[in-house]
Amino acid sequence: MNNIFNEWQWRNLRYDSTESLEELLTKEKVSVYNGFDPTADSLHVGHLVPMVGLARLQRFGHHPIALAGGGTGMIGDPSGRSAERNLLSAEIIAHNVEQIKGQLASILDFEVKTNPARLVNNMDWLSQISMIAFLRDVGKHFTVNYMTAKDSVQSRLDREDGLSYTEFSYMLLQAYDYLYLHDHYGCKLQAGGSDQWGNITAGVTLIRKVHAQTAHGIVYPLIKRADGTKFGKTADGDSVWLDPRRTSPYRFYQFFVNIDDANVVEMLRFYTFLGQLEIAEYSQAVTERPHLREAQRRLAQEVTRMVHGEAGLAKAEQATKVFFGEEIAGLGAVEIREIFADAPSSQVTQADFDNGGMPITHLLESAGVAKSRGEARRLISSGGIYLNNVRVQEAEQAITLDMSIEGRYLVLRRGKKDYYLVQVQG
């Protein structure tokens, strides 16, 4: 594999690109940027493709620039949107920028000596240019006809609420970003999702008109599920975030473990650095042994490790094994709540554990594990009851508060897989 262009080809990552890009990347190492607007205080799994894209370019010797859009985030990108975004305050955007900076830094290498990654914020230059200067130096290079022909604009013009001038201007701001990075960092390539093609080519056009120089663009395909719906959300419609406070490493890991067979090989190509032969082996495994979900587990391991580190992966795998009867020791209350979010739940109070503790038979009855205390005794004597995945040996056992997980949860299990979550209230 002699250049990144060939890598894109076999991974099916090149949705479109400018002419002669392959020739450029074969001849020299270039600076390349990808922008990320801070519309939330976390990026999500949909952003991972361009993030990994920058890291992939860096591994081939190119110079990645991750742009946090503190300035463009004030406007809102209309690309891929059916309605205008809610405008965020400067304070919220500044907070969001700081949050996503750490997530970008977790994927890219800022320490390597040959081609360290850079992290920039376009608020640093967009806030310094006056409206008059912007219209004279940037706006004069674009006709309204050119701008309205772009898909991101055209798709909104026929809608009842139309497109505001604010969002209409976004294309020019992103074009100026490319010009600025070209002039200050020698940037010759901009990358992004396929919905960014219009914005990227606007930047290519601006550099050509201002400097009579050639700049380039590459866009990746937008990922969709086998049923055509947008990738990156759970079955309940919740985004899968990179911030562990929004989506725990366990939930993150489970999202990738549950990828459909029809999508998993594509995900391995897009989201991991695994080689062509190894991915081909997993493709064969999906065909021959789909029930083992080998490809899904490897995908979940690679992506969880990349985003949450070895510790996050270890916690996610440990949490997953809980369902197969392994000990809960070491997991905290947050993980327990995530793991057993769908299990039947009940509540007890701390006072219920006074006077020597709560009899296990009472707890099993109140939690709905057993219909009566008599049934609870029979289940215990047959070896079918577990507390925090440890078998209960005595029907006379008293449950004390120190047996709970961080004083908040008790996990009961009947048989192999019937879990019940008991919440301890203050």
DASUL-V380501 format. One record per backbone hydrogen bond with DSSP energy under -0.5 kcal/mol. NH is the residue of the N-H (numbers start at 1). CO is the residue of the C=O. Records with the same first field share a line. If there is no record, write none. Layout:
NH: CO + CO
//
This chain:
7: 3
8: 4
9: 5
10: 6
11: 7
12: 8 + 9
13: 8
14: 8
15: 13 + 219
16: 219
18: 217
21: 18
24: 20
25: 21
26: 22
27: 23
28: 24
30: 28
31: 186
32: 63
33: 189
34: 65
36: 67
39: 37
45: 240
47: 44
48: 44 + 45
49: 45 + 46
51: 47
52: 48
53: 49
54: 50
55: 51
56: 52
57: 53
58: 54
59: 55
60: 56 + 57
61: 58
62: 57
63: 30
64: 62
65: 32
66: 118
67: 34 + 65
68: 66 + 120
69: 36 + 67
70: 68
73: 69
74: 71
75: 72
76: 72
81: 78
93: 89
94: 90
95: 91
96: 92
97: 93
98: 94
99: 95
100: 96
101: 97
102: 98
103: 99
104: 100
105: 101
106: 102
107: 103 + 104
108: 104
110: 108
117: 109
118: 64
120: 66
122: 68
124: 121
125: 122
126: 122
127: 123
128: 125
129: 125 + 126
134: 130
135: 131
136: 132
137: 133
138: 134
139: 134
140: 135
141: 138
142: 139
147: 143
148: 144
149: 145
150: 147
153: 150
154: 150
155: 151
156: 153
157: 153
158: 154
159: 156
162: 159
168: 164
169: 165
170: 167
172: 169
173: 169
174: 170
175: 171
176: 172
177: 173
178: 174
179: 175
180: 176
181: 177
182: 178
183: 179
184: 180
185: 181
186: 182
187: 181
188: 31
189: 31
190: 216
191: 33
192: 218
194: 220
196: 193
197: 194
200: 196
201: 197
202: 198
203: 199
204: 200
205: 201
206: 202
207: 203
208: 204
209: 205
210: 206
211: 207
212: 208
213: 207
215: 213
216: 188
218: 190
219: 16
220: 192
225: 229
228: 225
231: 223
233: 230
234: 238
237: 234
240: 232
241: 239
242: 43
243: 43
246: 243
247: 243
252: 248
253: 249
254: 250
255: 251
256: 252
257: 253
258: 254
259: 256
263: 260
264: 260
265: 261
267: 263
268: 264
269: 265
270: 266
271: 267
272: 268
279: 275
280: 276
281: 277
282: 278
283: 279
284: 280
285: 281
286: 282
287: 283
288: 284
289: 285
292: 289
293: 289 + 290
297: 293
298: 294
299: 295
300: 296
301: 297
302: 298
303: 299
304: 300
305: 301
306: 302
307: 303
308: 304
309: 305
312: 308
313: 309
314: 310
315: 311
316: 312
317: 313
318: 314
319: 315
320: 316
321: 317
322: 318 + 319
323: 319 + 320
324: 321
325: 322
326: 321
328: 388
331: 328
336: 332
337: 333
338: 334
339: 335
340: 336
341: 338
343: 340
344: 419
346: 421
348: 423
350: 425
352: 349
353: 350
354: 351
357: 353 + 354
358: 399
360: 397
361: 395
362: 359
363: 359
364: 360
365: 361
366: 362
367: 363
368: 365
369: 364
370: 364
376: 372
377: 373
378: 374
379: 375
380: 376
381: 377
382: 378
383: 380
384: 379
386: 413
387: 390
388: 386 + 411
390: 387
392: 385
393: 391
397: 394
399: 358
400: 398
403: 400
404: 401
405: 409
406: 404
408: 405
409: 405
410: 422
412: 410 + 420
413: 386
414: 418
415: 384 + 413
418: 414
419: 417
420: 412
421: 344
422: 410 + 420
423: 346 + 421
424: 408
425: 348 + 423
//
